[in-house]
Amino acid sequence: MADKILIVDDDPAICKLLEKVMQSNEMETMVADSGAAALRLLDKGAYDLILLDVMLGDMEGFEVIKRLRARGVKTPVMIVSGRSEDYDSLYGLSVGADDYITKPFRPVVLGAKVKALIRRNRDMVLEKPEVLKCGPFSYDYSSMRFYKGEVELALSTREAALMLLFLLHPGQVYTKDMIYEQVWGTGVAVDDNAIMVYINRLRGKVEDDRQKPAHILTVRGLGYRFVP
């Protein structure tokens, strides 16, 4: 069965190009020319991936993502935008996008990224247990909530992505480059200060004493390691 792609863009020429690229990769496509139209289509059926422009006539693509995630829709979203500012990619990923590519793009690169994102999402759905447990910590996939013992951890979107990375790979040393790629996304310049800020925020929520961390450890000269 062919993968189904929802294309959300108010530029007919871009929609035709995206359709051509997806169909050349043996994928089915549906087009929405506004955020409202996209949300209506997603109410009626499921898709394997959403290609979403940032600038739409009725609302920003970021707002579409927020509404989808608020409804519990976990379909992977790739932003396809003519705006290349770092803020757009960072903000898009923070509100729930899974990847970001700027216009003009190379069709072969877009096709490869779409296939990889669909495959990665499908593998995660097939492999993940209902509850991920790691030492005193746990993550409930159905409710998307983190706990330390019986106490729920109130984490921001970025903190949650960082915590999930640590829970999935306890004991592994992550360099700042690796963390940025996994949590912020590829193609984004590494900001050491941003990583330190989020590590400190997360320590404040998971450690008994953030000044003497027992779980999120600094590996001098390398990065960080999570010890459950």
N, C-alpha and C positions, 0 to 999 in steps of 0.2 A: 504494500500500500504506500502510495506517495505521501511524503510529508506535506502538510498544509501550512502555507505561509500567509499571514495577514499583512498587507502593505498599507501603511497609513501615511499619506502625503497628499497635500492639496495641489501639487504640480503634476498635471497629466503627463508631461514628458518624462519626469522622473519615475512616475508610476509605471509607464510603459517599459522604461529601461530596467527597473527592478523586476518586473514581471518576466521580461526576456531572460534576465540572468537566472532567476529562480527556475523558470521552465527549462532552460538549458541544462539545469542540474536535476531534472526530472522531478520537480516539486510543483504542487498545485498552488495556485494563488487566488487571493481575494483582495479587493482594493476598497479602502475607505478613504474618502477625501476630507474627513474632519475627525476631530476627537470624539464627538458625539456619535458619529456613524460607526466608528471603531468599537465603542463601548456597546452599542446595540448589537453589532455582529458577534461580539464576545459573549453577550447574554444568550445568544441563540445557538452557539456552537463552539467547539474547541479547536485550537490551532497548535501546531508544533513550535511556532516561533512568530514573533511580531517584529516587523521592520518599521521603525517609527521615526518620523521627522520631528524635530524640536519645534519648528515654527509652523503652526497650523492656523487656519483662519479663525476658529472659534475658541481654541485654548492651546496652551503650550503642551508639547509632548510630555513634559515632566508631570503635568497635571493628570494626563491620561494614565501614566504609570502609577501615580499615587492612588488614583481611584481603583485601578486594577488590584493593586496589592492590598488595599483596604477591604476589597471584596474577597480576598483570599485566592485570587487568580495567580498562579505561579508560572504561567507560560513565560518562557525566556523572551526578553525584549532586547533587541539590538537597535540602538539609536543610529540613524543615518542622517547626518546633518551637514549643512554647509558652513556652520559655525565651528571653528577649530579652537576656540579658547579653552584653556585647561579647566576653567570654572565649569563650563558646560559638561564636560566629560565627568569631572569629579562629582558634580551635583547630580547628574543623571544616574551614576552608579550608586550614589548615596540614597536615592529615593527608590531604587529597586531595579534599575536597568542592569543587564548582564554583560553588555559589551557596547562598544562605540566605534563607529567608523565615519570618517568625514568625506564629503564630496569635494572634488571628484575622486572616485574610488576606482580601483582596477576590478573589473568583473570577476576575474579568477580569484582574487583575494577575498572579495565579498562572498562568493560561493563557498570557498573553503572555510571561512569563518562561520558562516551559517551552519554548514554541515557539522563542524566541530562543536558548536554550541548546542545543537540539537542532540548530538550523540552524548555529550557530557551530561546534559540534563536528564536524558533517558537512563543513562547509567546510574546516576544518583538516585533516581526514583526506584529503580530495580534493586539497588544494593542496600539502600539505607534501611535500618530497623525503625520501628515506630518511635523508640526512645534511644538516644545515644547516651551511654554512660561512660564516664571517665573519672575514676576516683570519686570524690564527693560531688562532682559536677554531673549534670545531665542536661540534655536538650530534647525537648518534645517536638518532633517534626510536625505533628498535626496542628499544634497550637503555636509553634515557632517561639517557644518560651524556654529560657534557661533557668536552671536552679543550682543552688549550692546546698546540698542536703534537702531540706524541705522548704527553704527560703528562695523565692523567685528573685532573679537578678534583673533589675530594670536597666536594660542596655539600649543604647541608640542603635540605629541601623549599622553604622560603621563598627561600633563596638561589638555588635552581634556577629558580624562577618568575621572579625578578628578572633573572637572567642570560639566560633565554630571551627575556624582553621586550626586553632590550638587543640581543641577537643578531638578533632579527626586525626591529628598527628602528634600525640604526646611524645615528648623526649626528643623530637627532631629539632635541630637548630635551624632557625629561619633568619637569613640575612635580611637587611632592610629592603634590598631589591626584590627579594622573593616575597616579602610581606606586601610590598606595594603592588606587585604584579597580581597577587592572589586576591587582595582586598580592594585595591583601587582600580585595577585593570591594566592591561598591557597598553603600551603606547603613551603612557603618562610619565613625565619626569618625576623621579624620586624626590620627595620632600622629607628629609630626615627629621625636621622639626615636627611635621604633621604626624609622623609615626610615633615619635616620642610622646607627643601630646595624648594620642589615643592609647598608647601603652600605659601611661600614667593614669588616665581616666579608668581604664579597665582594671588596673591594679587596685584602685580605690574602691572598686565594687566587688572584687573577688578575693582580695587578700585580707587577712585579719589586721595586718600592719603593712601599709604600702611602702613604708620606709625599710622594712625587712621582708621583702617578698619571698614567699615559700613556693609559689606556683609559676609565676611569670618571671623567669630568671634572665638576667642580662649575661650574655656570653661575650666577654670583653673582646673587642676587635672584630666580632662576627655579627652578632645580632641578638636573638632571643630564643629561649627554649622553655616549653611548657612542661611542668612537672605536676601531675595530678595528685 
